[in-house]
C-alpha cells in the first residue's frame, strides 16, 4: 500500500453528500483536471500497464493517447472505419476496449441497430501505440457490449437477450480460438424463463481464476474459470427472484429494469480480489415512487467467495432531476487500485474514495462540471499519480475526450450547486419493491455442476418487451421500439427502452447521435 496523502482536519473541506463517510482534506491548491485530449465519440477508456498510454473506445473506432505527460495528453493514433471492407462494414458502435500487455481488444457493436452491422472482436498489437497492428478478427452473430482481456484470453459478452453469455477465446497465438461459452442459464435453467432484458450480462471482470458477472436484475455472479472449458458458478450476490421476474408484464419492465434497486451494471475487484464493487445504473423513470433514481456502488467482502458479505453502499451524488431529461448522476464505470476507488457518475463528475478500509469508504476528491462534461468511466494510470476519465461530452455534444486528473485529495474551486444531498438517503430494502417482485436472499452459493443444455439458435424465449411499440424518435424521450424489422439476423430487437435498461444509457444516446 502506498503512503496515503489524505490530511484529515476537524473542518470539512469537501461538501457532504449521500456517500457515507467523507474525508476532509487540506489541499495546497484547488483540485482541477491536469489536461485533456479531444477524441470525438469518447466512451470507455483503458490504460496500458505502464500507465503511459490510454486507449479510448470512440464509436467508429478507437484512439491511442500518450499520457506520459498527463498535463499534455496527446492523441498519437486514431483508427476509424474498422473492417470497412467487410460485409456490413465498417464496424460501428465501438464502446469498449481492453488492454493487456502489448495487446488491445476492440469490440462492437455494443448494442443493436436497424442496420445490419458487422459484429466482431479485433485483436491489435500496440507495442507501438502510434502504429497499432491488427492481428486477428473474430466475427460473431451478436452484439458485444463489453469484454475483457487477460493472460492470453479474450472474454466477450454475448449481448443478444437470448443466451446472454460469456464467450472465452484463447488469443495467446494472436488468433481467436473459442474455448467455451457460459451463462447463468447454463448454471440454472430457471433463468431461461426470465426475459433476457432483465438478466442481461451487461459487463464482466476477470482476475485470476474467477470471472465476475454483472447480470442486471439477476444480480452478480462469481464464476470459477480455473478450468476455462468448464466455468462454474460459485455464488450469487443480490438480485431479484427469478420466478417473480419471469411473471413480469411488459408495462412493468421500465419500473423494474431501469429504476433502483437491482440493475447490476458494472463490477470489479480490488488487487487481492478480496473486495468486490458492484455498480448499478438507474434513473428516476417513475417520479411517483419514493425511491431515488440514481444508484450507487455496493461493496462486498468476497475473501470467502462461497460466502460473500455486503459491507456498505457508496451512494450516488444528488441531482435536482435524476431522470433521462435531467443531470443524471447514476454510477457508471470505475476502477480500484492500491486502496483507492476511481468512479464516474455521468453528469455527477468523477470521484476518488479511500477504500483501504472497504467497510468505511471515504471520499477524498470530487470534481464535476455538468455543463461541459458527462463521464463514461474512470481508470487508474498504473502506479502513476493520476487517473484518466472518458468525457462523452454533455447533452448531444460528442466532442468530448480523455481527461487526466491528479490522484490526490482535494477540493475543486467554486463547485456547481446543482448537486444536492438527496432527500431520501436510506438504502432501498425489500419492502420498497412492488408486490410482484421480491428480493432473494442476499447471497446464494452453489457447488452443483452447470447444466449442459444445448442452445444453438438465438430465438427469444419470451416475447420482446417492446415488440408492439412504434417507430423511434431521435430524442431522449423516444417511444420504445423493437419490431421485427429492428432485429439483426436472429437477434431480437432491443428497442431504445431495452437498450437503455439492459445495455446502458450512454451507449444508447451515442448510438442515436452517430448511427441514425
PELIN-V589510 format. One record per residue. N is the residue number from 1. PHI is phi in degrees with one decimal (NA if undefined). BURIAL is + if it has 16 or more other ideal C-beta (glycine too) atoms within 10 Angstrom, else -. Layout:
N/PHI/BURIAL  N/PHI/BURIAL
//
This chain:
1/NA/-  2/-75.4/-  3/-66.6/-  4/-71.3/-  5/-112.5/-  6/-87.5/+  7/-105.5/-  8/-96.1/-  9/-128.8/-  10/-75.1/-  11/-92.7/-  12/-82.2/-  13/-85.5/+  14/-90.6/+  15/-64.8/-  16/-73.9/-  17/-144.4/+  18/-80.8/+  19/-113.8/+  20/87.6/+  21/-75.6/-  22/-120.7/+  23/-71.7/+  24/-99.7/+  25/-135.7/+  26/-120.6/-  27/-73.8/+  28/-77.9/-  29/-152.4/-  30/-63.6/-  31/-80.0/+  32/-156.9/-  33/-59.2/+  34/-83.8/+  35/-168.2/+  36/-155.5/+  37/-138.0/+  38/-75.1/-  39/-137.3/+  40/-63.5/+  41/85.4/+  42/-55.1/+  43/-134.2/+  44/-69.6/+  45/-127.9/+  46/-141.7/+  47/-126.8/+  48/-64.0/+  49/-58.0/-  50/-85.2/-  51/72.3/+  52/-102.1/+  53/-134.5/+  54/-110.0/+  55/-112.8/+  56/-120.8/+  57/-73.2/+  58/-135.2/+  59/76.6/+  60/-92.8/+  61/165.4/+  62/-149.3/+  63/-132.0/+  64/-108.2/+  65/-121.5/+  66/-76.4/+  67/-115.9/+  68/-53.2/-  69/-106.1/-  70/-64.0/+  71/-77.4/-  72/-137.4/-  73/-61.9/+  74/-131.2/-  75/-70.5/+  76/-103.2/+  77/-161.5/+  78/-132.3/+  79/-110.4/+  80/-117.0/+  81/52.4/-  82/-65.2/+  83/54.2/+  84/-61.5/-  85/-88.2/-  86/-78.6/-  87/-60.7/-  88/66.4/-  89/-81.4/-  90/-78.7/+  91/-69.7/+  92/-127.1/+  93/56.5/+  94/-83.3/+  95/-115.0/+  96/-141.4/+  97/-136.3/+  98/-138.9/+  99/-115.1/+  100/-152.4/+  101/62.0/-  102/-102.0/-  103/-119.2/+  104/-130.1/+  105/-106.5/+  106/-125.6/+  107/-132.3/+  108/172.8/+  109/-76.9/+  110/-82.5/+  111/-164.2/+  112/-79.0/+  113/-154.1/+  114/-63.7/-  115/-78.0/-  116/-84.2/-  117/-91.7/+  118/-67.0/+  119/-118.6/+  120/-164.4/+  121/-116.3/+  122/-119.4/+  123/-111.0/+  124/-122.5/+  125/-89.8/-  126/-118.0/+  127/-59.7/-  128/-115.0/-  129/-58.2/+  130/-75.3/-  131/-139.2/-  132/-60.7/+  133/-116.1/-  134/-72.5/-  135/-101.8/+  136/-156.1/+  137/-131.5/+  138/-119.7/+  139/-80.0/-  140/-133.4/+  141/-112.2/-  142/-152.4/+  143/-63.3/+  144/-124.0/+  145/-79.5/+  146/-144.9/+  147/-156.0/+  148/-151.5/+  149/-134.3/+  150/-158.9/+  151/51.4/-  152/76.3/-  153/-131.9/+  154/-106.3/+  155/-118.8/+  156/-117.9/+  157/-84.8/+  158/-91.9/+  159/-103.9/+  160/-127.7/+  161/65.4/+  162/-108.5/+  163/-76.7/+  164/50.3/+  165/-121.3/+  166/-100.5/+  167/-108.2/+  168/-105.9/+  169/-123.9/+  170/-81.0/-  171/-119.6/+  172/-64.4/-  173/-101.2/-  174/61.0/-  175/-147.3/-  176/-95.7/+  177/-130.0/-  178/-69.9/-  179/-100.8/+  180/-167.5/+  181/-136.0/+  182/-151.4/+  183/-144.0/+  184/-68.7/+  185/-73.4/+  186/-75.5/+  187/-78.7/+  188/-147.8/+  189/-65.2/-  190/-61.9/-  191/-71.7/+  192/-64.4/+  193/-81.5/-  194/-93.8/+  195/-57.8/+  196/-58.8/+  197/-54.6/+  198/-96.6/+  199/-119.4/+  200/-60.8/+  201/-80.3/+  202/-73.2/+  203/-152.3/+  204/-145.9/+  205/-136.4/+  206/-126.7/+  207/-151.9/+  208/64.0/-  209/-93.0/-  210/-131.3/+  211/-113.1/+  212/-123.3/+  213/-103.0/+  214/-99.3/+  215/-107.3/+  216/49.1/+  217/-74.0/+  218/-77.3/+  219/100.0/+  220/-115.3/+  221/-119.7/+  222/-97.0/+  223/-122.4/+  224/-78.1/-  225/-118.1/+  226/-59.7/-  227/-106.3/-  228/-66.8/+  229/-79.5/-  230/-142.4/-  231/-60.7/+  232/-146.3/+  233/-67.8/+  234/-98.7/+  235/-159.7/+  236/-124.4/+  237/-114.5/+  238/65.0/+  239/95.3/+  240/-102.2/+  241/-67.5/+  242/-63.3/+  243/-63.2/-  244/-71.1/+  245/-61.3/+  246/-68.8/+  247/-97.0/-  248/-62.6/+  249/-92.8/-  250/-55.6/+  251/-68.5/-  252/-90.4/-  253/-61.8/+  254/-68.1/+  255/-66.4/+  256/-90.6/+  257/-83.2/+  258/-120.6/+  259/-87.1/+  260/-73.1/+  261/-86.3/+  262/82.9/+  263/57.7/+  264/-63.4/+  265/-111.9/+  266/-144.4/+  267/-145.6/+  268/-154.0/+  269/-125.4/+  270/-79.4/+  271/-58.7/-  272/-98.4/-  273/54.3/+  274/-105.8/-  275/-129.5/+  276/-112.4/+  277/-117.5/+  278/-116.5/+  279/-96.7/+  280/-110.0/+  281/-121.9/+  282/-158.0/+  283/-139.9/+  284/-89.9/+  285/-87.0/+  286/-133.3/-  287/-58.5/-  288/-71.5/-  289/-71.1/-  290/-82.1/-  291/-75.5/+  292/-67.4/+  293/-86.6/+  294/-85.3/+  295/-102.6/+  296/-115.7/+  297/-126.3/+  298/-89.0/+  299/-113.6/+  300/-125.6/+  301/-86.3/-  302/-120.2/+  303/-58.8/-  304/-108.4/-  305/-70.7/+  306/-86.4/-  307/-145.5/-  308/-64.9/+  309/-130.9/-  310/-74.9/+  311/-101.0/+  312/-169.5/+  313/-130.8/+  314/-93.0/+  315/-84.1/+  316/-70.5/+  317/-64.5/+  318/-81.0/+  319/-149.6/+  320/-64.9/-  321/-142.0/+  322/-97.7/+  323/-88.1/+  324/-59.3/+  325/-82.6/-  326/-100.0/+  327/-91.1/+  328/-65.8/+  329/-131.4/+  330/-71.7/+  331/-64.9/+  332/-131.4/+  333/-79.4/+  334/-151.1/+  335/-151.3/+  336/-127.5/+  337/-153.3/+  338/51.8/-  339/81.1/+  340/-129.9/+  341/-113.4/+  342/-107.8/+  343/-126.5/+  344/-125.7/+  345/-138.0/+  346/53.7/+  347/-70.6/+  348/-79.2/+  349/85.2/+  350/-125.8/+  351/-138.8/+  352/-121.2/+  353/-116.5/+  354/-80.2/+  355/-118.2/+  356/-60.4/-  357/-111.2/-  358/-62.7/+  359/-75.3/-  360/-135.7/-  361/-61.7/+  362/-125.4/+  363/-74.1/+  364/-116.4/+  365/-149.1/+  366/-148.3/+  367/-124.4/+  368/-154.8/+  369/-151.5/+  370/-65.0/+  371/-79.4/-  372/-130.2/-  373/-137.2/+  374/-152.0/+  375/-94.4/+  376/-87.1/+  377/-162.3/+  378/-134.2/+  379/-138.4/+  380/-66.9/+  381/-98.0/+  382/57.9/-  383/-95.2/-  384/-83.1/+  385/-95.8/-  386/-155.5/+  387/-132.3/+  388/-114.7/+  389/-144.3/+  390/-95.4/+  391/-96.0/+  392/-72.9/+  393/91.8/+  394/-78.1/+  395/55.0/-  396/-93.5/-  397/-83.4/-  398/-98.3/+  399/-84.4/-  400/-93.3/+  401/156.6/+  402/-86.9/+  403/-123.4/+  404/-114.8/+  405/-134.7/+  406/-66.5/+  407/-89.1/+  408/-139.3/+  409/-73.8/+  410/174.0/+  411/-128.7/+  412/-73.6/+  413/-78.0/-  414/48.9/-  415/-63.4/+  416/-63.8/-  417/-91.9/-  418/-66.2/+  419/-91.1/+  420/-127.1/-  421/-65.1/-  422/-63.8/+  423/-68.2/-  424/-106.2/-  425/-104.9/-  426/-77.0/-  427/-77.0/-  428/-63.9/+  429/-114.1/-  430/-58.8/-  431/-66.8/-  432/-79.8/-  433/-84.1/+  434/-58.2/-  435/-61.5/-  436/-85.0/-  437/-135.3/+  438/-132.3/-  439/-79.6/+  440/-79.9/+  441/-56.9/-  442/-56.0/-  443/-134.1/+  444/-123.2/+  445/-109.8/-  446/-153.6/-  447/-123.1/-  448/-72.4/-  449/-74.5/-  450/-61.7/+  451/-71.1/-  452/-118.8/-  453/-59.8/-  454/-86.1/-  455/-138.3/-  456/-101.2/-  457/-109.8/-  458/-114.4/+  459/-84.6/-  460/-62.8/+  461/-87.0/+  462/-134.8/+  463/-65.8/-  464/-66.1/+  465/-64.3/+  466/-118.5/+  467/-70.6/+  468/-98.7/-  469/-90.5/+  470/-106.1/-  471/-70.2/-  472/-92.4/+  473/-94.9/-  474/-87.9/-  475/-139.9/-  476/-69.9/+  477/-106.7/-  478/-59.8/+  479/-66.3/-  480/-58.0/+  481/-123.8/+  482/159.3/+  483/-71.5/+  484/-58.8/-  485/-67.1/-  486/-82.6/+  487/-71.3/+  488/-106.6/+  489/65.6/-  490/-93.4/-  491/-80.2/+  492/-64.7/+  493/-65.4/+  494/-79.8/+  495/77.1/+  496/-67.9/+  497/-62.6/+  498/-67.9/+  499/-61.1/+  500/-61.9/+  501/-76.3/+  502/-91.6/+  503/-124.9/+  504/104.4/+  505/-62.4/+  506/-57.5/+  507/-64.6/+  508/-65.8/+  509/-61.5/+  510/-63.8/+  511/-60.4/+  512/-67.4/+  513/-71.9/+  514/-102.6/-  515/-115.2/+  516/-76.5/-
//
